[in-house]
Amino acid sequence: MNFIEKIQSSNILLSDGATGTFLQTRGLEPGGCPELMNVEKEEAVIEMAQGYFNSGSDFVLTNTFGGSPFMLKKYGYEEKTYKFNKAGAKLAKSVCPKDKFVFGSIGPTGEFLKPLGNISDNEMADGFKNQINGLLDGGVDGLIFETQMAIEELVLGLRTAKSITNLPVIGSMVFDKGPRGFFTMMGVSPKQASSEIFDAGADILATNCGNGSEIMAELSKELVSYSKLPVMVQSNAGIPKIIKGKVIYDEKPDFMAENYKKILSCGISIIGGCCGTSFDHIKRFRKLINEND
């Protein structure tokens, strides 16, 4: 059974948890390049994927969130785009059980398309192709454009992906709650996002990051009400706090599970964790899904 068939069979699927906070415990320095670990600290990246699979994840994301040539250029690794992405995919796939999946993670490029920025559609599409080809050749089972804020960039990414692969593709945006409701930093509403992500050919609509689980429960209702696609939610373990110079996410697994009960009751198809979530969070979410079946 492939990924889309699993969703269509009404199973609730479970993604993984945080990447950055795990890799920081394995030597990733503040401001360092996480994707470099795909070739220099392979054992840490494998340990992360294996840990999430063992905790109950149905699929894990590759360590390639910042793997676009635009982001890697900041570290002097632009020419390593294909290599880093292929390596990240191969590491996760090396520990992927037969009935589970690996999705290639594609984060924001950090650039703006013309006329707001200096990057043309063709330049950004070429960057996406380079990253996606590395992920595909590394053996991923799908792609996720995550933590996106600009709908133009996300739509271009989704269409580029669909032009070169038939694998399932997820489009995920970050929404903040303000006086007028939910919007991305670039002013995109859940309703607009749902419509444009569907029209761009995505298979799954998603939201991740930016919020703790209470706000995500509220946002989930809205997304499900607008979406023609299955919906995926990955909450942070709360809003980060700086305590004694360290970034702390303070939502414990049981606290998040209570809010995830509300999220599942909305009709969400996929849950997972974002910043600050750990193996313990994923184990608790797995238990929640099992109780829900």
N, C-alpha and C positions, 0 to 999 in steps of 0.2 A: 504494500500500500504506500503510495507516494504522499508527499506532504499535503497537497491540496485535498486528496481523497480522505486523509485523516481528519481534516477540518470539516469536510462535508459530511463525515459520518457522525458529526455532533460531539466528537471528543474535544474536551478542553485541553489544549496543549500548553506546555510549560517551557519557556525560554530560560536563559541563564541569568546570572546576576552581574555585578560590576566587574569591569576589566581593570580600570586604572587603579582602584584601591587595592586589588589583589596584587598587581604587578609592583606596586610601591613596596609591598612587604617582601618582594623578591629582588629588590635592588634598583627599581626604576626611580631615578632621582627627580625632584621637582624640576619641571621644565625640560626633562629628558624626552627622547624620542621612543615611544613604546614599540613602534614597528621594528626598530633596530634589534629588539630582543628576539624577533623571529629568526634572526640569523646568528645572534651572539649569545642568547640565553634560552635556547630552544626548550630546555628541560622545564623552565618556569612556565612557559606558554603551554606546554603539554600538560603540566600539573594542573593548570587552571581549567583547561577543557575537560580533563579527566575528572577533576573534582566536581565540576558542575554536572557532568553526565552521571557520576556516582550519586549525586544528591537528588537526582530525579528529573533533570532537564530532558525534554524531548529533542531540543536542538540548542546548540551553542553558537555564539557569534565569533568570528575570527578576530584576532588582534590586529585589525587593519583600519580602525576608525579614522585615524589621521593619515591614511595611506594614499591620499591623492598626491599627484606631483606638486600641486600648489602648496600643500601643507609640508611635504617632505623637503621642498626647496628651502624652507626656513632652517633646516638642519644641514643643508648641503647634500641631501640624499635624493634629489629629484630624479636622477638617472637610475635609482634603485627601485623605482615605483613597482615595476612588474615583478622584480625579484622578491621584494618584501611581501607583496600581496600573495604571490604564489606560495612562498614559504609559510606564511601565516595560515593559509588554507590547508596546506599539507600537514602541518602540525596538528591542527584540530581534527582533521580527517583520520589521522593515524590512530586516534583513540576513540573514534566514533563507532558505537555499536551498530549492528546491521539494521535495526529498526528505528534508528535515530538519524539526525540530520545536522549539517553544518551550514550556516548562512554567512555569506561574506558581508562584513560590516563596512559601510561607506558613510563617513561623517561629512560635515560641511567642509567645503573647500577653503573657507576663510576669505573668499573673494566675492566681488559683486559683478554681476553681468552688466554690460553696457545697456543704457546710458548712465546708470547709477555708478558703475565701476568701470574698470578698464579691460575686462575680459569679454571676448566675443563668445557667442553661442558655440561656434565651431571649436574655439580653443578649449572651452570648458568640456565640451563633448569629447574631444580628443583625450583630455585628462581622464575623464570617466572611463573611456574605452581601455586605456592603458591599465588602469586599476582593475577594472572588471575582467579583462583578459587574464591578468595574473591570478585572480580569484578563481576563474573558471578552470584554468589549467592546473590549479592546485586541487581541484575536485569538489568545490562547494556544491551544495544541493539547492541553493537559492541565494538571493541578495537582499540586503536591507539598507535603505538610505535612512539613517537615523539622526535624531537631534537636529532636524532641519528647521529653519526659521523662514527662509525665503521660498515662496511657492514656485517662482520662476526657475530657481536652481533645482528644486526637487523634481519638477515636471520634466526638465531637460534630462536629469539623471534617469528618471523612470523610462522615458522614451528611448534614451540611448541604450539602456539595459535591454529593453524589449526588442530593440532592433538587432541585437546580437545573441540573444538567448531566449529559449522557451521556459527556462526555469522560473519558479515563482519569485515575485519581487514584492517587497514590503516598502511602503512609504510612511515614514514616521516623523511627526512634527512636535515641537515643544510649545505648549500653550501656557500663558500666564493668566491668572485671574485678576482682573481689575474692576473698576466701578461699572464698566459697560459689559462685563462678562469676560469670556475667554478669547484671547488673541495671541498670536505669536509676536515676537519682538518686531517683526516687519508688518504687523497689522492684519495677519490672516486669521479669519475666524474658523471655528470647526466646520461650519456649514460650507464655506468656500473651499477649505482643504478637502473635505469629503468629496465634493463635486469634482475638483480638478485632479485629485489623485486617482479617482475612478476613471475620468476621461483620459488620463495619461497611460492607462493600461495596467495599473498596479493590481495585484491579486489580494492584497491585505492593506487596510488602513490602520495606522498605529499612532500612538503617542508615547513619548518617553521623556524622562528627565524633568528638571525644573520644579517639580512639586513633590510634596509628601503624599502619602496614601489617602488621606482624607479628601484633599482637593481632587486627586485622581478619581476617586469614587464619583464625585460630582461631574467631572469632565466626561467620564465613561458614559453616563446617561445621555449626554448631549451628542457624543460621537455616534453612538448606536442609533439614535433617533434620525440622524442624517445619512448614515452610511448605507450604501448598496453592497458593501464588501464586508467580510469578516473583520472584526476589530481586535487589535492587540494593545495591551496596556503594560508598560514597564515603569513603575514608580521608583523614585529615589527613596532611600530609607530616611525620609525627612529632609528638611532644609539644612544645609551644612552650617555648622557653628564652629568658630575658632576658639578652642579651649587650650590654654597654655601653649599657643603656637601651633597646635595641631588641628586639622580639619576633622570634625566629628559629625557623623550621621547617627542620630539617636533613636530612630524608630526600630524597636526590637521585632524579631520575627512574629511573635504572638500579636503584637499591636497591629502590625501590617496585615496579618491574616484576618483580623476582624474587619478591616476596611476592604480587604480583598473579597470577603464574603459579599459585600454590597456590590463590588465591581462585577463579580460573577453573576449576581442576580440581574444585572442589566442586560445580560446576553453576550458578554465578551467571549471571544473564541480562544484567545491566547493571553496568558499572563506571564510576567517575568519581573526581574528586578533591574534597577539602574544603579546610579551612584550610591555607594555605601552598603549595598546588599551583598551578602556573603553566601557561602555554602549553606549555612544554617537557615538563612531566609529561604533559599530554594527548597531545602528539605521540608520546611514548614508549609510552603506553597504546594508542594507535592502532596503532602498529607491532606491539605484543604481540597485539592482537586479529587483525590481518592474518596474523600468523604462526600463530595458533591455528586459523584457518579452514581 
